[in-house]
Amino acid sequence: MHALYRRWLDDLWNGSPGAAAGIVSPDFTGHWPGREVRGPEGLAAAVTELREMFSEISFTLEVGPFVEGDLVAARWTGRGVTPEGTVTFTGNDILRASEGRFAEYWVGTVTQP
């Protein structure tokens, strides 16, 4: 599951939103504060939406991933460039895997001053 998480971060969030189809299950549910995303298409749309907010954006793994049963947890830092300047934010991911793909996702993020 360590390799699956690296694909999640590197291939999807740092790469192509289209990678979602090979990383998450057809019944994937992502739980963001105030929003739920369903399926690979919904996740790809959410990644695209985020990437369009920045002229440049990248994510770096800071801690983990830690694996316990079918759960993976990790902490990352994101940095993006907007017309107002660079934005840095941190996040904590918890993902549940099923049959070799991620089926559920919970995230908490904080924008740093």
C-alpha positions in Angstrom: 0.0 0.0 0.0 3.0 2.3 0.3 3.4 2.2 -3.5 -0.3 2.9 -4.0 0.0 6.0 -1.8 3.0 7.2 -3.8 0.9 6.8 -6.9 -1.8 8.8 -5.2 0.5 11.7 -4.4 2.9 11.5 -7.4 0.8 10.3 -10.3 -2.5 11.9 -9.3 -1.9 15.1 -7.3 1.5 15.9 -8.8 0.7 14.4 -12.2 -2.4 13.9 -14.2 -6.0 13.9 -12.9 -6.6 11.1 -15.3 -4.5 8.8 -13.1 -7.5 8.6 -10.7 -9.1 5.7 -12.8 -6.1 3.4 -11.9 -5.8 4.5 -8.3 -9.3 4.6 -6.9 -12.2 2.2 -7.1 -15.3 2.9 -9.2 -17.3 3.4 -5.9 -14.7 5.8 -4.4 -15.9 8.4 -1.9 -13.8 11.3 -0.9 -14.7 13.3 2.2 -13.5 16.9 2.1 -14.8 19.4 4.7 -18.1 20.5 3.4 -17.9 18.4 0.2 -18.1 14.8 -0.9 -16.6 13.5 -4.2 -17.7 10.2 -5.8 -15.9 7.9 -8.3 -12.7 8.4 -10.3 -14.4 11.0 -12.5 -15.4 13.1 -9.5 -11.9 12.8 -8.0 -10.3 13.8 -11.3 -12.6 16.8 -11.5 -11.6 17.8 -7.9 -7.9 17.5 -8.7 -8.4 19.5 -11.9 -10.3 22.2 -10.1 -7.5 22.6 -7.5 -4.8 22.6 -10.1 -6.6 25.4 -12.0 -6.5 27.6 -9.0 -2.7 27.8 -9.2 -0.2 28.6 -12.0 2.2 26.0 -10.3 1.4 23.5 -7.6 3.3 20.6 -6.1 2.8 18.2 -3.1 5.6 16.8 -1.0 5.3 13.8 1.4 6.3 14.9 4.9 5.4 11.9 7.1 4.5 8.4 6.3 2.7 6.7 4.8 1.7 4.5 7.7 -0.2 1.4 6.9 -2.5 -0.4 9.4 -4.8 -3.1 7.9 -6.7 -1.5 5.0 -5.9 2.1 6.1 -3.1 4.4 5.0 -2.2 7.7 6.7 0.2 10.4 5.7 1.0 14.1 6.0 2.0 16.3 3.1 2.8 19.9 2.2 1.5 21.6 -0.8 2.9 24.7 -2.4 1.1 26.7 -5.1 1.6 30.0 -6.9 -1.3 32.4 -7.4 -1.3 36.0 -8.7 -1.1 37.1 -5.1 2.0 35.0 -4.4 3.0 31.6 -3.1 0.6 29.7 -0.9 1.7 26.8 1.4 -0.7 24.4 3.0 -0.4 21.1 4.9 -2.7 18.2 4.9 -3.3 14.8 6.6 -4.7 12.0 4.5 -6.4 8.9 5.6 -7.4 6.4 2.9 -9.1 3.0 3.0 -8.1 0.5 0.4 -10.1 -2.3 -1.1 -9.0 -4.8 -3.8 -5.8 -2.9 -4.6 -7.3 0.6 -5.0 -8.4 3.4 -2.6 -12.1 3.3 -1.9 -12.5 6.0 0.6 -10.6 9.2 1.6 -10.7 11.7 4.4 -8.5 14.8 4.4 -7.9 17.8 6.6 -5.9 20.8 5.4 -4.7 24.0 6.8 -3.3 27.0 4.9 -0.2 28.4 6.4 0.3 32.1 6.9 
